[in-house]
Structure formats: C-alpha cells, structure tokens
Amino acid sequence: MNKFAGLCVIISSFVAAQQGMSLSECEEAFHRNNLQLLAEQYNISQADADILQAKIWDLPQLSGQINAYNPQDRKIFDAGHAKGAQVTQLIYMGGKKKNEIAFARSNKELAQLQFSQLLADLKSQLRSTYFNLYYEQLKLQNTNRQLGYMNDLLAAYRIQSAKGNVSLKDQVRLQSIVIQLNNDKVEINKNIFEFEQTLKVLTGITEDIDPQLSDTEAKDILAAQPFGDETELQKKALENNADYQYNLKLIDNSKLYAQWQKSLNVPDLNLGAGWDQNGGTFKNEVNLMVGIPLPLWKSNRGNVEKANFAVEQNRKNAEFQKLSLETKVEAAYKAWKTQYEQLSEIKPADLNNMDMVYNGMLNNFRKGNISLIEFTDFMDSYRETALQIYDMKNRIIRSAELLNQLVQTKIFY
C-alpha cells in the first residue's frame, strides 16, 4: 500500500468514526443509554422495596416445652405426661405500621425528586456540551480557513526571503500570525476533544458526535424568547425546580418520621394462646396469653426529640434553598439579557461586512494595494473578533440553558 492510499484509509476511518446527530437525537440516546440515570432509577425501586417491607408484620412465634425430669416417677424427658405449646403474635399499637408505611412512601417521593433533578442537570449538561461543540467546530473551520491562506503566504515569503526579495522582518511578522492561529487551533481542538468525550459519556454513543445544526436553527435558538420578567421566572422555578421541591418534601418527610418515632412510645401488645398437658390447674389446659410492657417511661423519647429538631432544620434549609433559587434565577436572567443585548448590537450586515472586508483585504494584498503591516494588523484583529463572536453566541445559549435548568420548564428552544 502506497502512502497516499494509507492516508486515505486513515481519513476515511476518521470520518466513519464520526456520527452526525441532531440535538433531539442526542437527547433520545441520552434518555436511553445514560448510565447515571439508569443507576438512579434503582433508588426508586429500592424505595418501593422499603414500602413493601414496611407493610410486613413480625412473624408469630411458636414455642413449646416438655418435661425435663419427672421427680414423682423419676423419669427424664417424660414427654408423655408433661408438655405444652404457645403461639404468640406481636400486635402493633399507636399506628406504628401506618406511620412506618407513610414514611417509606415519602422516601419514595424524595427518590423520585432526586431522579428528576439529576435528569434536569444531566440534560442541561448534554445540551450545553452539544452547543459548545457546535461553536468550537465553527471556530475550527474559520481558523483552518485563515491558516490555509497564511501558510501559503508564509511559504511564498520564505522563498522570496531566501532570494533576498523581501526582508526577514516581513517573514517573521507573517510567522507570528501563523503561530497565533496554530495556538488557537490547538486550544480549539483540545476543547473539541473534551466536549466529544463528555457527549460520549452522556449519550452512551462510542463514536464522536458531529452536531447537525443548520444556520436557521442556530439563529432561531439565539432569537429572543417569549417569557415574562424575572419575577415570573422565579415563580415558575419555585413551582417546578426538583431540588427545591425536594427540600420542601423533606419537611413533610421529617414530620412523618417524627410521628413514627412518637408512636414507638406506645407499648405493643403480645397476644397468644397456650396449651399445657398436665402443668396447669386443669389437664389439657388452653389459656389466652396477653402481654404488654409497662409504660413507666417513654422509651423512645430521645429519638422523638431528635426527629423534631430535624423538622426545624429542614424548614431552615428549605428557606435557604428558596432564597438561593430566586437569586440564581435573577442572576441567570440578567446574564442572558445582558449578553443578548450585546449580541443584538451586532447586526447581520456588520457580520457580512466583516467577511467582505476580509475577502477584500486578501485580494488587495495579492494585488499589492496594501502594505504587509496593514494586512497583518487586520488579520490579527479579524482573528480575535471572529473567535469572540462565536463565544458571544455560545454564552447566550449557555445562559439560556441555565435558566431552563433552574426553572425546569421549557423557556428556551
């Protein structure tokens, strides 16, 4: 195999290892394959098992006795004349079982809210990473386009410099721009590799994902979205944010636990029946057996107090979470609004003018109408501005996605 054929195989293998996917396709793969979500679902199943266990009563106890030694007839283990048996069952009093079951069901609701919050967090990470990768690829395309021209120009200048037709200073000036572009490319590629790895973990897809997003879709995502002010967003967040709802539910959960602990102070009843062949007042005597602890003190008093303190602690935590969530929504909204207004100041005509000027500078430099200093100054400025515009667009989407994550209602796209 010649070198050219080997290179083609490498390139074709690289292309085959990429999979073009839309955002919705990535989300479908995420719901189907994400291992963290699949693992978290088992917490709900475990909570179901706890409910099942809470409904189970203690088993009845069967006990019996036989004669060890008959002093009258001087017999050992005289089972024929002296034996007995008892059956007892623990009867829960004070609503213990009802309270235990209610607490177990509340734990399942907490597990469901934890799953919902994990789903929101991971989905937000997926979407943010998808758009990060999309804009880094655009930056790479733009940088490669500039590098292609600048490398050709630098190669020509090296030849002319060796012949003494141009100064070494001009060659070095071009070299510095090429170095800057290569540094940009290294950093962009580093980011792309990281985002690709993150998407693999989130979606469970082993190939590198190539975001399939049209220019129209990208513009629609960046467009202003119809929603109210930050007060309305805060209200929606308090209604829908699973993490905040978890803290509210934790108050009810701790109340149920305190109620369960309080019911444990009520003595339980041991109820049973016993048969005695020859040891009671009558032969083959059958007796009703009732046993109950003497409630001389509250045996679970410490746990009750501890549970009551937990209720108050969870109330304070919920207040903190409410304030924290409202503050985060306010900050995210202001960040999105500021960045959106900043990008809105750049009109589509301005971007078109940038490309027109870029192409014009290339043509004029080829024709010798502008100096090398003017050309390199422009190229350096264009390089920075192009990267900044992509970053501005990406920051807007990340701010919007943060609002989606906090409010957990579809606000953007």
Buried (B, 14 or more C-beta within 10 A) or exposed (E): EEEEEEEEEEEEEEEEEEBEBBBEBBBEBBBEBBEEBEEBBEBBEEBBEBBEEBEEEEEEEEEEBBBEEBEEEEBEEBEEBBBBBBBBBBBBEBBBBBBBBBBBBBBBBBBBBBBBBBBBBBBBBBBBBBBBBBBBBBBBEBBEEBBEBBBEBBEEBBEBBEEEEBEEEBBEBBBEBBEBBBEBBEBBEEBBEBBBEBBBBBBBBEBBBBBBBEEEEBEEBBEEBEBEEBEEBBBBBBEBBBBBBBBBBBBBBBBBBBBBBBBBBBBBBBBBEBBBBBEBEEEEBEBEEEEEEEEEEEEBEEBBEEBBEBBEEBBEBBEEBBEEBBEBBBBBBEBBBEBBEEBEEBEEEEEEEBEEEBEBBBEEBEEEEBEBEEBBEBBBEBBEEBBEBBEBBBBBBBBBBBBBBBBBBEBBB
